[in-house]
Amino acid sequence: MIAIHPVHRRLDELQIKVDRLGGYHKLSLDEQRELAQCLKVNADIVRKLDELKQLSFIAHVAGDVDWGLELASRIEEIEVKMI
């Protein structure tokens, strides 16, 4: 399954509208703000998942099973929100 967060769906909707209208500048001010907010949320999700996955690898290399399980749980908490 490919995870799609609700913010990714909204980014897709906004991009479709941009394509139809002919540019980002043609979005309403509210839509431009929403686009910026969606991009920020997306960046936060990517950074957090990357950080947790890197830590998970370190836990694996260190042989720390408990820490690895804790990190896996935190990763799953984020990924479960992606439908």
Backbone as CSV, one residue per row, in Angstrom:
resi,resn,N_x,N_y,N_z,CA_x,CA_y,CA_z,C_x,C_y,C_z
1,MET,0.838,-1.181,0.000,0.000,0.000,0.000,0.884,1.246,0.000
2,ILE,0.522,2.218,-0.786,1.213,3.497,-0.807,0.454,4.441,0.113
3,ALA,1.169,5.031,1.050,0.547,5.920,2.024,0.320,7.300,1.418
4,ILE,-0.889,7.792,1.583,-1.234,9.138,1.135,-1.864,9.875,2.314
5,HIS,-1.195,10.885,2.794,-1.700,11.698,3.894,-2.748,12.664,3.337
6,PRO,-3.745,13.049,4.132,-4.749,14.008,3.641,-4.138,15.294,3.071
7,VAL,-3.020,15.733,3.628,-2.386,16.939,3.094,-1.885,16.696,1.670
8,HIS,-1.477,15.473,1.369,-1.034,15.172,0.004,-2.196,15.236,-0.977
9,ARG,-3.355,14.776,-0.528,-4.547,14.858,-1.390,-4.904,16.314,-1.675
10,ARG,-4.809,17.171,-0.637,-5.130,18.586,-0.834,-4.106,19.246,-1.747
11,LEU,-2.842,18.889,-1.596,-1.827,19.420,-2.508,-2.147,19.038,-3.949
12,ASP,-2.611,17.818,-4.154,-2.993,17.371,-5.486,-4.157,18.211,-6.021
13,GLU,-5.156,18.444,-5.186,-6.306,19.251,-5.614,-5.874,20.661,-6.008
14,LEU,-5.017,21.248,-5.191,-4.546,22.601,-5.493,-3.718,22.619,-6.779
15,GLN,-2.887,21.592,-6.993,-2.082,21.539,-8.211,-2.958,21.391,-9.452
16,ILE,-3.992,20.587,-9.341,-4.929,20.445,-10.473,-5.550,21.798,-10.806
17,LYS,-5.932,22.544,-9.768,-6.518,23.869,-9.991,-5.502,24.817,-10.618
18,VAL,-4.254,24.769,-10.140,-3.182,25.605,-10.709,-3.003,25.283,-12.187
19,ASP,-2.994,24.001,-12.508,-2.836,23.588,-13.904,-3.990,24.106,-14.759
20,ARG,-5.195,24.014,-14.199,-6.383,24.452,-14.944,-6.391,25.975,-15.133
21,LEU,-5.979,26.708,-14.094,-6.018,28.171,-14.154,-4.828,28.779,-14.883
22,GLY,-3.705,28.055,-14.897,-2.539,28.556,-15.606,-1.489,29.225,-14.732
23,GLY,-1.428,28.860,-13.476,-0.354,29.393,-12.637,-0.758,29.538,-11.182
24,TYR,0.249,29.492,-10.315,0.008,29.614,-8.874,-0.543,30.993,-8.521
25,HIS,-0.125,31.993,-9.263,-0.564,33.355,-8.989,-2.070,33.529,-9.195
26,LYS,-2.704,32.569,-9.861,-4.142,32.675,-10.105,-4.984,32.035,-8.994
27,LEU,-4.317,31.407,-8.036,-5.052,30.912,-6.869,-5.480,32.101,-6.025
28,SER,-6.570,31.928,-5.289,-6.980,32.983,-4.366,-5.928,33.099,-3.261
29,LEU,-5.930,34.220,-2.561,-4.982,34.427,-1.471,-5.139,33.333,-0.413
30,ASP,-6.388,32.967,-0.117,-6.622,31.886,0.856,-6.034,30.568,0.368
31,GLU,-6.197,30.275,-0.915,-5.638,29.037,-1.463,-4.108,29.073,-1.464
32,GLN,-3.527,30.228,-1.715,-2.072,30.349,-1.664,-1.570,30.113,-0.240
33,ARG,-2.291,30.640,0.739,-1.925,30.401,2.141,-2.072,28.919,2.483
34,GLU,-3.161,28.319,2.012,-3.388,26.896,2.268,-2.291,26.048,1.624
35,LEU,-1.889,26.412,0.433,-0.809,25.700,-0.245,0.476,25.774,0.576
36,ALA,0.793,26.963,1.058,1.993,27.130,1.885,1.895,26.287,3.154
37,GLN,0.727,26.261,3.774,0.536,25.467,4.988,0.663,23.973,4.680
38,CYS,0.087,23.523,3.581,0.192,22.111,3.197,1.645,21.716,2.946
39,LEU,2.392,22.607,2.297,3.799,22.323,2.041,4.591,22.231,3.340
40,LYS,4.251,23.078,4.311,4.920,23.025,5.609,4.593,21.719,6.328
41,VAL,3.320,21.340,6.350,2.926,20.086,7.001,3.621,18.911,6.328
42,ASN,3.655,18.924,4.999,4.321,17.857,4.269,5.802,17.769,4.657
43,ALA,6.470,18.909,4.707,7.889,18.923,5.080,8.083,18.394,6.495
44,ASP,7.189,18.769,7.401,7.274,18.278,8.785,7.125,16.755,8.848
45,ILE,6.181,16.217,8.086,5.964,14.767,8.059,7.216,14.061,7.526
46,VAL,7.746,14.561,6.422,8.921,13.942,5.804,10.105,13.979,6.763
47,ARG,10.356,15.141,7.361,11.487,15.266,8.293,11.336,14.321,9.480
48,LYS,10.133,14.264,10.056,9.920,13.426,11.238,10.098,11.949,10.890
49,LEU,9.507,11.508,9.780,9.661,10.107,9.383,11.116,9.776,9.070
50,ASP,11.796,10.654,8.374,13.214,10.416,8.078,14.032,10.303,9.356
51,GLU,13.775,11.207,10.291,14.498,11.183,11.558,14.258,9.869,12.303
52,LEU,12.994,9.473,12.401,12.664,8.243,13.123,13.249,7.015,12.430
53,LYS,13.227,6.993,11.119,13.764,5.844,10.391,15.288,5.771,10.515
54,GLN,15.944,6.927,10.533,17.396,6.934,10.740,17.734,6.448,12.153
55,LEU,16.968,6.905,13.139,17.177,6.442,14.507,16.897,4.947,14.626
56,SER,15.890,4.475,13.901,15.564,3.050,13.913,16.736,2.224,13.377
57,PHE,17.374,2.730,12.338,18.544,2.036,11.795,19.673,2.007,12.827
58,ILE,19.877,3.122,13.497,20.910,3.180,14.544,20.585,2.183,15.658
59,ALA,19.327,2.130,16.050,18.926,1.171,17.085,19.197,-0.256,16.628
60,HIS,18.925,-0.534,15.358,19.171,-1.870,14.800,20.667,-2.208,14.838
61,VAL,21.491,-1.267,14.380,22.940,-1.477,14.360,23.466,-1.669,15.784
62,ALA,22.899,-0.914,16.728,23.336,-1.008,18.120,22.780,-2.238,18.822
63,GLY,21.835,-2.911,18.179,21.235,-4.099,18.776,20.252,-3.782,19.893
64,ASP,19.738,-2.549,19.919,18.802,-2.126,20.958,17.370,-2.411,20.497
65,VAL,16.887,-3.597,20.809,15.572,-4.050,20.341,14.455,-3.193,20.932
66,ASP,14.546,-2.878,22.225,13.481,-2.091,22.856,13.345,-0.708,22.213
67,TRP,14.478,-0.060,21.998,14.448,1.252,21.348,13.907,1.129,19.925
68,GLY,14.336,0.088,19.219,13.844,-0.143,17.857,12.340,-0.319,17.818
69,LEU,11.797,-1.055,18.782,10.345,-1.255,18.846,9.620,0.050,19.160
70,GLU,10.197,0.838,20.058,9.606,2.137,20.389,9.561,3.033,19.154
71,LEU,10.671,3.061,18.417,10.730,3.877,17.208,9.757,3.367,16.146
72,ALA,9.660,2.055,16.009,8.719,1.474,15.046,7.291,1.876,15.387
73,SER,6.984,1.906,16.665,5.651,2.317,17.112,5.384,3.780,16.761
74,ARG,6.382,4.628,16.954,6.225,6.045,16.633,6.077,6.262,15.127
75,ILE,6.811,5.483,14.342,6.684,5.555,12.883,5.276,5.129,12.469
76,GLU,4.801,4.045,13.063,3.467,3.536,12.729,2.382,4.546,13.085
77,GLU,2.546,5.270,14.198,1.575,6.294,14.585,1.413,7.343,13.491
78,ILE,2.515,7.701,12.868,2.465,8.687,11.785,1.878,8.060,10.525
79,GLU,2.354,6.871,10.191,1.934,6.240,8.936,0.476,5.810,8.945
80,VAL,-0.076,5.502,10.125,-1.473,5.075,10.187,-2.429,6.219,9.800
81,LYS,-1.944,7.448,9.913,-2.749,8.595,9.521,-2.797,8.773,7.999
82,MET,-1.981,7.976,7.323,-1.941,8.035,5.860,-2.800,6.910,5.310
83,ILE,-3.798,7.293,4.580,-4.738,6.301,4.047,-4.697,6.312,2.540
